[in-house]
Amino acid sequence: MATDPQPNRAVTSTYTAATINDALALVSHMVSGETVLVNPMTNVTVDHSISPATSLVPNLTTVTTSNYTLWQLDADGRSVLSLAGEYASNTTWDLQVSDMAARDALSATDGSRVLVNAIKKDIKPRDIVTRKSIENAVALIMATGGSTNAVLHYLAIAHAAEVKWTIDDFERVRRRVPVLCDLKPSGRYVAVDFHRAGGVPQVLKILLANGLLHGDCMTITGKTMAEELRSIPAVPAKNQDVIRPFNNPLYKQGHLAILKGNLSPEGCVAKITGLKNPVITGPARVFDDEQSALAAIMAGHIKAGDVMVLRYLGPKGGPGMPEMLAPTSALIGQGLGESVGLITDGRFSGATHGFMVAHIAPEAALGGTIALVREGDEIEIDVD
């Protein structure tokens, strides 16, 4: 466990952490002159799933171990990751010192005031969650290149709020709303860059100014969406390219395509950003669980042109609809993201990109036709 810094502490303190991950958890609490030591060096596990490029490092001087410097700021306020000895990787991660943590703390305080005010005004969730507001949310998801999980979540939110909203509504919005943000996993930038470029308010204002947002929707403040966005410019700043202007989108239509066919008569979801070819046809490689699919990829048994079928991974078959991050990441890591198709009745992580189709319905456990696919059957995925 990491030793958490205490409030009102003296600067120039040194803190200890058992692992690099614990050290990363500490840095958001630290100030200039403080140090984290990771011990013992001999058993440190480097977890590359935690990227310092997405971490906030407010005024940090050094995070070090006995053998190498984890983070160290130079004179320009930028930081590099340097690994030595058996952990050498020739990898450099570029970071910027940020005041976002302080600004976010202020936002949290403001958010608390807004919540208290909403209680006083008796504003309830169903006063805010309407068909128009869900359409606004989905438009934002399309414009920012958000996760396929949004389809699951907003269908569930609409159901709970007794709002009429179907999977076909996502496709309707997709055809109207362009992708404006160049964000990972298929793009170049991360959430911190998006925040600095204007974030959600900027994208919402662009959509509002171009007739793609319902400005009359009530927000949690009691004001309408249009009133909340009044002070935001309708055109993004010219000194950044994270958020594109409306007349120069990354893609002319949204990225979450709703597909239907004889394997998914009730619909499925494909994240189509970054695809060079909208169609793939190939032999089915069938797996009834995630683990055997991952093993096949890692063993080199999956080749370009194959279409992987991962089934019995839906809400009932999973159970619980686990996300398919491991197999999809393995395909991307082996350079097969564009040349191998993958379809599943499970779901994907927001980090997924490539020729991947999820949420196939009905799922295999409910007798969906995906359960009838046999090894070697020809499957075509057409997202055009």
Helices and strands as residue ranges (DSSP letters): E 14-17, H 20-27, E 35-38, G 41-43, G 52-54, E 62-65, E 69-73, E 78-80, G 85-87, E 95-96, H 100-120, H 125-128, H 131-144, H 149-161, H 167-174, H 191-196, H 199-209, H 225-228, E 256-261, E 264-271, E 279-287, H 290-298, E 307-310, H 325-333, E 341-344, E 356-361, G 364-366, G 369-372, E 378-382
